[in-house]
Amino acid sequence: MANSAQARKRARQAVVAREHNASLRTQFRTAVKKVLKAVQVGDKAAAQEAFKASVSVIDRIADKKIVHKNKAARHKSRLSAKIKAIAA
């Protein structure tokens, strides 16, 4: 338990920050799932549109350091590879 006023305030702020970060992580996962769903259906045009939208979301969340930049790059790379594999 926080013993000083400063520690109590930091504990309150941490709760708000955690909730905000959790919501951003959810946006990240949702963006990835939208692309995967389009890939699974086999609709390359829809997958490319979803990928375009998801790249900005992924990059924005990586810039805020909610996820590591390498994780963001890995997800974008794998999604792109799956989209390219649809035509084959």
Backbone atoms as SQL, in Angstrom:
CREATE TABLE atoms (id INTEGER PRIMARY KEY, chain TEXT, resi INTEGER, resn TEXT, atom TEXT, x REAL, y REAL, z REAL);
INSERT INTO atoms VALUES
  (1, 'A', 1, 'MET', 'N', 0.838, -1.187, 0.000),
  (2, 'A', 1, 'MET', 'CA', 0.000, 0.000, 0.000),
  (3, 'A', 1, 'MET', 'C', 0.879, 1.245, 0.000),
  (4, 'A', 2, 'ALA', 'N', 0.428, 2.245, -0.721),
  (5, 'A', 2, 'ALA', 'CA', 1.188, 3.498, -0.813),
  (6, 'A', 2, 'ALA', 'C', 1.129, 4.249, 0.513),
  (7, 'A', 3, 'ASN', 'N', 2.295, 4.699, 0.983),
  (8, 'A', 3, 'ASN', 'CA', 2.358, 5.350, 2.290),
  (9, 'A', 3, 'ASN', 'C', 2.428, 6.862, 2.215),
  (10, 'A', 4, 'SER', 'N', 2.852, 7.409, 1.102),
  (11, 'A', 4, 'SER', 'CA', 2.951, 8.865, 0.996),
  (12, 'A', 4, 'SER', 'C', 1.924, 9.373, -0.008),
  (13, 'A', 5, 'ALA', 'N', 1.675, 10.673, 0.045),
  (14, 'A', 5, 'ALA', 'CA', 0.724, 11.281, -0.891),
  (15, 'A', 5, 'ALA', 'C', 1.214, 11.092, -2.323),
  (16, 'A', 6, 'GLN', 'N', 2.517, 11.229, -2.511),
  (17, 'A', 6, 'GLN', 'CA', 3.095, 11.073, -3.853),
  (18, 'A', 6, 'GLN', 'C', 2.883, 9.651, -4.365),
  (19, 'A', 7, 'ALA', 'N', 3.094, 8.661, -3.507),
  (20, 'A', 7, 'ALA', 'CA', 2.935, 7.272, -3.909),
  (21, 'A', 7, 'ALA', 'C', 1.464, 6.945, -4.195),
  (22, 'A', 8, 'ARG', 'N', 0.555, 7.540, -3.400),
  (23, 'A', 8, 'ARG', 'CA', -0.880, 7.320, -3.649),
  (24, 'A', 8, 'ARG', 'C', -1.280, 7.889, -5.007),
  (25, 'A', 9, 'LYS', 'N', -0.771, 9.093, -5.315),
  (26, 'A', 9, 'LYS', 'CA', -1.089, 9.716, -6.598),
  (27, 'A', 9, 'LYS', 'C', -0.537, 8.869, -7.751),
  (28, 'A', 10, 'ARG', 'N', 0.701, 8.401, -7.623),
  (29, 'A', 10, 'ARG', 'CA', 1.287, 7.572, -8.674),
  (30, 'A', 10, 'ARG', 'C', 0.486, 6.280, -8.870),
  (31, 'A', 11, 'ALA', 'N', -0.039, 5.722, -7.776),
  (32, 'A', 11, 'ALA', 'CA', -0.859, 4.516, -7.873),
  (33, 'A', 11, 'ALA', 'C', -2.143, 4.804, -8.640),
  (34, 'A', 12, 'ARG', 'N', -2.756, 5.972, -8.381),
  (35, 'A', 12, 'ARG', 'CA', -3.964, 6.357, -9.122),
  (36, 'A', 12, 'ARG', 'C', -3.648, 6.541, -10.598),
  (37, 'A', 13, 'GLN', 'N', -2.533, 7.211, -10.887),
  (38, 'A', 13, 'GLN', 'CA', -2.152, 7.455, -12.275),
  (39, 'A', 13, 'GLN', 'C', -1.840, 6.146, -13.000),
  (40, 'A', 14, 'ALA', 'N', -1.242, 5.211, -12.286),
  (41, 'A', 14, 'ALA', 'CA', -0.878, 3.930, -12.894),
  (42, 'A', 14, 'ALA', 'C', -2.117, 3.164, -13.338),
  (43, 'A', 15, 'VAL', 'N', -3.187, 3.267, -12.562),
  (44, 'A', 15, 'VAL', 'CA', -4.435, 2.586, -12.926),
  (45, 'A', 15, 'VAL', 'C', -4.974, 3.137, -14.239),
  (46, 'A', 16, 'VAL', 'N', -4.986, 4.460, -14.361),
  (47, 'A', 16, 'VAL', 'CA', -5.497, 5.097, -15.582),
  (48, 'A', 16, 'VAL', 'C', -4.618, 4.728, -16.776),
  (49, 'A', 17, 'ALA', 'N', -3.307, 4.774, -16.582),
  (50, 'A', 17, 'ALA', 'CA', -2.377, 4.454, -17.675),
  (51, 'A', 17, 'ALA', 'C', -2.527, 3.004, -18.111),
  (52, 'A', 18, 'ARG', 'N', -2.702, 2.104, -17.146),
  (53, 'A', 18, 'ARG', 'CA', -2.851, 0.682, -17.465),
  (54, 'A', 18, 'ARG', 'C', -4.106, 0.442, -18.296),
  (55, 'A', 19, 'GLU', 'N', -5.201, 1.090, -17.926),
  (56, 'A', 19, 'GLU', 'CA', -6.446, 0.933, -18.681),
  (57, 'A', 19, 'GLU', 'C', -6.300, 1.477, -20.097),
  (58, 'A', 20, 'HIS', 'N', -5.632, 2.620, -20.236),
  (59, 'A', 20, 'HIS', 'CA', -5.415, 3.216, -21.558),
  (60, 'A', 20, 'HIS', 'C', -4.543, 2.300, -22.422),
  (61, 'A', 21, 'ASN', 'N', -3.465, 1.786, -21.831),
  (62, 'A', 21, 'ASN', 'CA', -2.567, 0.898, -22.571),
  (63, 'A', 21, 'ASN', 'C', -3.265, -0.396, -22.961),
  (64, 'A', 22, 'ALA', 'N', -4.118, -0.897, -22.084),
  (65, 'A', 22, 'ALA', 'CA', -4.859, -2.125, -22.390),
  (66, 'A', 22, 'ALA', 'C', -5.781, -1.895, -23.578),
  (67, 'A', 23, 'SER', 'N', -6.395, -0.728, -23.655),
  (68, 'A', 23, 'SER', 'CA', -7.284, -0.428, -24.766),
  (69, 'A', 23, 'SER', 'C', -6.494, -0.320, -26.068),
  (70, 'A', 24, 'LEU', 'N', -5.292, 0.240, -26.009),
  (71, 'A', 24, 'LEU', 'CA', -4.453, 0.322, -27.208),
  (72, 'A', 24, 'LEU', 'C', -3.996, -1.061, -27.663),
  (73, 'A', 25, 'ARG', 'N', -3.647, -1.922, -26.713),
  (74, 'A', 25, 'ARG', 'CA', -3.261, -3.301, -27.070),
  (75, 'A', 25, 'ARG', 'C', -4.427, -4.028, -27.733),
  (76, 'A', 26, 'THR', 'N', -5.640, -3.753, -27.271),
  (77, 'A', 26, 'THR', 'CA', -6.826, -4.357, -27.869),
  (78, 'A', 26, 'THR', 'C', -7.002, -3.881, -29.303),
  (79, 'A', 27, 'GLN', 'N', -6.752, -2.597, -29.559),
  (80, 'A', 27, 'GLN', 'CA', -6.824, -2.071, -30.923),
  (81, 'A', 27, 'GLN', 'C', -5.816, -2.784, -31.822),
  (82, 'A', 28, 'PHE', 'N', -4.630, -3.013, -31.292),
  (83, 'A', 28, 'PHE', 'CA', -3.572, -3.714, -32.032),
  (84, 'A', 28, 'PHE', 'C', -4.048, -5.103, -32.441),
  (85, 'A', 29, 'ARG', 'N', -4.563, -5.840, -31.476),
  (86, 'A', 29, 'ARG', 'CA', -5.000, -7.219, -31.745),
  (87, 'A', 29, 'ARG', 'C', -6.176, -7.240, -32.724),
  (88, 'A', 30, 'THR', 'N', -7.096, -6.299, -32.579),
  (89, 'A', 30, 'THR', 'CA', -8.251, -6.230, -33.465),
  (90, 'A', 30, 'THR', 'C', -7.819, -5.947, -34.889),
  (91, 'A', 31, 'ALA', 'N', -6.868, -5.036, -35.059),
  (92, 'A', 31, 'ALA', 'CA', -6.371, -4.707, -36.401),
  (93, 'A', 31, 'ALA', 'C', -5.759, -5.929, -37.059),
  (94, 'A', 32, 'VAL', 'N', -4.993, -6.691, -36.301),
  (95, 'A', 32, 'VAL', 'CA', -4.363, -7.901, -36.839),
  (96, 'A', 32, 'VAL', 'C', -5.431, -8.934, -37.199),
  (97, 'A', 33, 'LYS', 'N', -6.421, -9.093, -36.339),
  (98, 'A', 33, 'LYS', 'CA', -7.467, -10.095, -36.580),
  (99, 'A', 33, 'LYS', 'C', -8.300, -9.767, -37.809),
  (100, 'A', 34, 'LYS', 'N', -8.524, -8.481, -38.078),
  (101, 'A', 34, 'LYS', 'CA', -9.293, -8.099, -39.266),
  (102, 'A', 34, 'LYS', 'C', -8.584, -8.552, -40.533),
  (103, 'A', 35, 'VAL', 'N', -7.271, -8.378, -40.560),
  (104, 'A', 35, 'VAL', 'CA', -6.502, -8.811, -41.730),
  (105, 'A', 35, 'VAL', 'C', -6.534, -10.328, -41.836),
  (106, 'A', 36, 'LEU', 'N', -6.331, -11.013, -40.724),
  (107, 'A', 36, 'LEU', 'CA', -6.319, -12.477, -40.746),
  (108, 'A', 36, 'LEU', 'C', -7.659, -13.040, -41.201),
  (109, 'A', 37, 'LYS', 'N', -8.741, -12.384, -40.801),
  (110, 'A', 37, 'LYS', 'CA', -10.068, -12.843, -41.200),
  (111, 'A', 37, 'LYS', 'C', -10.252, -12.707, -42.703),
  (112, 'A', 38, 'ALA', 'N', -9.802, -11.587, -43.277),
  (113, 'A', 38, 'ALA', 'CA', -9.896, -11.384, -44.722),
  (114, 'A', 38, 'ALA', 'C', -9.025, -12.378, -45.464),
  (115, 'A', 39, 'VAL', 'N', -7.861, -12.690, -44.918),
  (116, 'A', 39, 'VAL', 'CA', -6.963, -13.668, -45.543),
  (117, 'A', 39, 'VAL', 'C', -7.600, -15.050, -45.511),
  (118, 'A', 40, 'GLN', 'N', -8.220, -15.382, -44.404),
  (119, 'A', 40, 'GLN', 'CA', -8.835, -16.697, -44.247),
  (120, 'A', 40, 'GLN', 'C', -9.968, -16.911, -45.254),
  (121, 'A', 41, 'VAL', 'N', -10.717, -15.839, -45.526),
  (122, 'A', 41, 'VAL', 'CA', -11.794, -15.918, -46.510),
  (123, 'A', 41, 'VAL', 'C', -11.221, -16.061, -47.910),
  (124, 'A', 42, 'GLY', 'N', -10.019, -15.499, -48.103),
  (125, 'A', 42, 'GLY', 'CA', -9.380, -15.582, -49.401),
  (126, 'A', 42, 'GLY', 'C', -9.609, -14.363, -50.266),
  (127, 'A', 43, 'ASP', 'N', -10.117, -13.298, -49.694),
  (128, 'A', 43, 'ASP', 'CA', -10.396, -12.069, -50.428),
  (129, 'A', 43, 'ASP', 'C', -9.166, -11.167, -50.363),
  (130, 'A', 44, 'LYS', 'N', -8.366, -11.185, -51.431),
  (131, 'A', 44, 'LYS', 'CA', -7.099, -10.449, -51.417),
  (132, 'A', 44, 'LYS', 'C', -7.313, -8.941, -51.360),
  (133, 'A', 45, 'ALA', 'N', -8.298, -8.422, -52.081),
  (134, 'A', 45, 'ALA', 'CA', -8.554, -6.979, -52.087),
  (135, 'A', 45, 'ALA', 'C', -8.955, -6.497, -50.695),
  (136, 'A', 46, 'ALA', 'N', -9.846, -7.223, -50.056),
  (137, 'A', 46, 'ALA', 'CA', -10.280, -6.842, -48.705),
  (138, 'A', 46, 'ALA', 'C', -9.124, -6.965, -47.721),
  (139, 'A', 47, 'ALA', 'N', -8.302, -7.977, -47.904),
  (140, 'A', 47, 'ALA', 'CA', -7.154, -8.176, -47.015),
  (141, 'A', 47, 'ALA', 'C', -6.164, -7.022, -47.160),
  (142, 'A', 48, 'GLN', 'N', -5.954, -6.561, -48.388),
  (143, 'A', 48, 'GLN', 'CA', -5.028, -5.448, -48.601),
  (144, 'A', 48, 'GLN', 'C', -5.563, -4.157, -47.982),
  (145, 'A', 49, 'GLU', 'N', -6.863, -3.941, -48.108),
  (146, 'A', 49, 'GLU', 'CA', -7.465, -2.744, -47.492),
  (147, 'A', 49, 'GLU', 'C', -7.351, -2.803, -45.969),
  (148, 'A', 50, 'ALA', 'N', -7.648, -3.966, -45.412),
  (149, 'A', 50, 'ALA', 'CA', -7.550, -4.127, -43.962),
  (150, 'A', 50, 'ALA', 'C', -6.098, -3.975, -43.512),
  (151, 'A', 51, 'PHE', 'N', -5.175, -4.465, -44.322),
  (152, 'A', 51, 'PHE', 'CA', -3.749, -4.364, -43.996),
  (153, 'A', 51, 'PHE', 'C', -3.305, -2.902, -43.966),
  (154, 'A', 52, 'LYS', 'N', -3.759, -2.132, -44.960),
  (155, 'A', 52, 'LYS', 'CA', -3.410, -0.707, -44.993),
  (156, 'A', 52, 'LYS', 'C', -3.867, -0.002, -43.717),
  (157, 'A', 53, 'ALA', 'N', -5.087, -0.293, -43.321),
  (158, 'A', 53, 'ALA', 'CA', -5.626, 0.339, -42.108),
  (159, 'A', 53, 'ALA', 'C', -4.882, -0.141, -40.872),
  (160, 'A', 54, 'SER', 'N', -4.544, -1.427, -40.841),
  (161, 'A', 54, 'SER', 'CA', -3.909, -1.978, -39.651),
  (162, 'A', 54, 'SER', 'C', -2.469, -1.515, -39.496),
  (163, 'A', 55, 'VAL', 'N', -1.779, -1.223, -40.603),
  (164, 'A', 55, 'VAL', 'CA', -0.389, -0.777, -40.513),
  (165, 'A', 55, 'VAL', 'C', -0.304, 0.524, -39.722),
  (166, 'A', 56, 'SER', 'N', -1.220, 1.452, -39.974),
  (167, 'A', 56, 'SER', 'CA', -1.163, 2.719, -39.243),
  (168, 'A', 56, 'SER', 'C', -1.449, 2.505, -37.762),
  (169, 'A', 57, 'VAL', 'N', -2.380, 1.617, -37.460),
  (170, 'A', 57, 'VAL', 'CA', -2.699, 1.327, -36.056),
  (171, 'A', 57, 'VAL', 'C', -1.489, 0.685, -35.375),
  (172, 'A', 58, 'ILE', 'N', -0.883, -0.291, -36.044),
  (173, 'A', 58, 'ILE', 'CA', 0.256, -1.008, -35.474),
  (174, 'A', 58, 'ILE', 'C', 1.421, -0.047, -35.233),
  (175, 'A', 59, 'ASP', 'N', 1.708, 0.796, -36.228),
  (176, 'A', 59, 'ASP', 'CA', 2.824, 1.741, -36.085),
  (177, 'A', 59, 'ASP', 'C', 2.567, 2.754, -34.971),
  (178, 'A', 60, 'ARG', 'N', 1.343, 3.235, -34.884),
  (179, 'A', 60, 'ARG', 'CA', 0.999, 4.221, -33.848),
  (180, 'A', 60, 'ARG', 'C', 1.207, 3.625, -32.460),
  (181, 'A', 61, 'ILE', 'N', 0.800, 2.378, -32.278),
  (182, 'A', 61, 'ILE', 'CA', 0.918, 1.738, -30.971),
  (183, 'A', 61, 'ILE', 'C', 2.375, 1.412, -30.656),
  (184, 'A', 62, 'ALA', 'N', 3.147, 1.071, -31.689),
  (185, 'A', 62, 'ALA', 'CA', 4.576, 0.820, -31.480),
  (186, 'A', 62, 'ALA', 'C', 5.299, 2.120, -31.123),
  (187, 'A', 63, 'ASP', 'N', 4.893, 3.233, -31.746),
  (188, 'A', 63, 'ASP', 'CA', 5.519, 4.526, -31.432),
  (189, 'A', 63, 'ASP', 'C', 5.290, 4.926, -29.978),
  (190, 'A', 64, 'LYS', 'N', 4.149, 4.515, -29.444),
  (191, 'A', 64, 'LYS', 'CA', 3.844, 4.836, -28.047),
  (192, 'A', 64, 'LYS', 'C', 4.461, 3.828, -27.081),
  (193, 'A', 65, 'LYS', 'N', 5.188, 2.866, -27.639),
  (194, 'A', 65, 'LYS', 'CA', 5.887, 1.830, -26.860),
  (195, 'A', 65, 'LYS', 'C', 4.945, 0.939, -26.062),
  (196, 'A', 66, 'ILE', 'N', 3.738, 0.748, -26.595),
  (197, 'A', 66, 'ILE', 'CA', 2.809, -0.200, -25.983),
  (198, 'A', 66, 'ILE', 'C', 3.247, -1.613, -26.358),
  (199, 'A', 67, 'VAL', 'N', 3.686, -1.765, -27.607),
  (200, 'A', 67, 'VAL', 'CA', 4.342, -3.001, -28.044),
  (201, 'A', 67, 'VAL', 'C', 5.704, -2.601, -28.605),
  (202, 'A', 68, 'HIS', 'N', 6.643, -3.515, -28.570),
  (203, 'A', 68, 'HIS', 'CA', 7.989, -3.230, -29.059),
  (204, 'A', 68, 'HIS', 'C', 7.968, -3.058, -30.571),
  (205, 'A', 69, 'LYS', 'N', 8.842, -2.204, -31.076),
  (206, 'A', 69, 'LYS', 'CA', 8.879, -1.917, -32.521),
  (207, 'A', 69, 'LYS', 'C', 9.172, -3.175, -33.328),
  (208, 'A', 70, 'ASN', 'N', 9.975, -4.087, -32.781),
  (209, 'A', 70, 'ASN', 'CA', 10.281, -5.321, -33.509),
  (210, 'A', 70, 'ASN', 'C', 9.058, -6.232, -33.587),
  (211, 'A', 71, 'LYS', 'N', 8.250, -6.235, -32.549),
  (212, 'A', 71, 'LYS', 'CA', 7.017, -7.028, -32.565),
  (213, 'A', 71, 'LYS', 'C', 6.067, -6.474, -33.613),
  (214, 'A', 72, 'ALA', 'N', 5.979, -5.154, -33.686),
  (215, 'A', 72, 'ALA', 'CA', 5.119, -4.517, -34.682),
  (216, 'A', 72, 'ALA', 'C', 5.601, -4.867, -36.082),
  (217, 'A', 73, 'ALA', 'N', 6.895, -4.786, -36.302),
  (218, 'A', 73, 'ALA', 'CA', 7.470, -5.103, -37.614),
  (219, 'A', 73, 'ALA', 'C', 7.231, -6.571, -37.972),
  (220, 'A', 74, 'ARG', 'N', 7.355, -7.436, -36.988),
  (221, 'A', 74, 'ARG', 'CA', 7.142, -8.875, -37.222),
  (222, 'A', 74, 'ARG', 'C', 5.702, -9.152, -37.637),
  (223, 'A', 75, 'HIS', 'N', 4.761, -8.510, -36.955),
  (224, 'A', 75, 'HIS', 'CA', 3.349, -8.704, -37.299),
  (225, 'A', 75, 'HIS', 'C', 3.056, -8.191, -38.706),
  (226, 'A', 76, 'LYS', 'N', 3.569, -7.007, -39.032),
  (227, 'A', 76, 'LYS', 'CA', 3.332, -6.445, -40.364),
  (228, 'A', 76, 'LYS', 'C', 3.923, -7.352, -41.435),
  (229, 'A', 77, 'SER', 'N', 5.108, -7.863, -41.189),
  (230, 'A', 77, 'SER', 'CA', 5.774, -8.733, -42.158),
  (231, 'A', 77, 'SER', 'C', 4.985, -10.021, -42.377),
  (232, 'A', 78, 'ARG', 'N', 4.542, -10.615, -41.309),
  (233, 'A', 78, 'ARG', 'CA', 3.806, -11.886, -41.422),
  (234, 'A', 78, 'ARG', 'C', 2.450, -11.685, -42.087),
  (235, 'A', 79, 'LEU', 'N', 1.785, -10.577, -41.762),
  (236, 'A', 79, 'LEU', 'CA', 0.504, -10.297, -42.399),
  (237, 'A', 79, 'LEU', 'C', 0.698, -10.071, -43.895),
  (238, 'A', 80, 'SER', 'N', 1.736, -9.327, -44.250),
  (239, 'A', 80, 'SER', 'CA', 2.025, -9.061, -45.651),
  (240, 'A', 80, 'SER', 'C', 2.313, -10.358, -46.407),
  (241, 'A', 81, 'ALA', 'N', 3.056, -11.248, -45.789),
  (242, 'A', 81, 'ALA', 'CA', 3.380, -12.534, -46.421),
  (243, 'A', 81, 'ALA', 'C', 2.121, -13.359, -46.635),
  (244, 'A', 82, 'LYS', 'N', 1.201, -13.324, -45.676),
  (245, 'A', 82, 'LYS', 'CA', -0.036, -14.084, -45.817),
  (246, 'A', 82, 'LYS', 'C', -0.901, -13.519, -46.952),
  (247, 'A', 83, 'ILE', 'N', -0.890, -12.202, -47.095),
  (248, 'A', 83, 'ILE', 'CA', -1.665, -11.595, -48.176),
  (249, 'A', 83, 'ILE', 'C', -1.074, -11.972, -49.522),
  (250, 'A', 84, 'LYS', 'N', 0.251, -11.944, -49.625),
  (251, 'A', 84, 'LYS', 'CA', 0.903, -12.303, -50.879),
  (252, 'A', 84, 'LYS', 'C', 0.673, -13.773, -51.238),
  (253, 'A', 85, 'ALA', 'N', 0.521, -14.608, -50.237),
  (254, 'A', 85, 'ALA', 'CA', 0.341, -16.045, -50.464),
  (255, 'A', 85, 'ALA', 'C', -1.067, -16.381, -50.966),
  (256, 'A', 86, 'ILE', 'N', -2.006, -15.437, -50.873),
  (257, 'A', 86, 'ILE', 'CA', -3.382, -15.707, -51.312),
  (258, 'A', 86, 'ILE', 'C', -3.407, -16.014, -52.811),
  (259, 'A', 87, 'ALA', 'N', -2.694, -15.243, -53.616),
  (260, 'A', 87, 'ALA', 'CA', -2.723, -15.413, -55.071),
  (261, 'A', 87, 'ALA', 'C', -2.096, -16.734, -55.491),
  (262, 'A', 88, 'ALA', 'N', -1.111, -17.207, -54.736),
  (263, 'A', 88, 'ALA', 'CA', -0.390, -18.431, -55.117),
  (264, 'A', 88, 'ALA', 'C', -1.220, -19.677, -54.932);
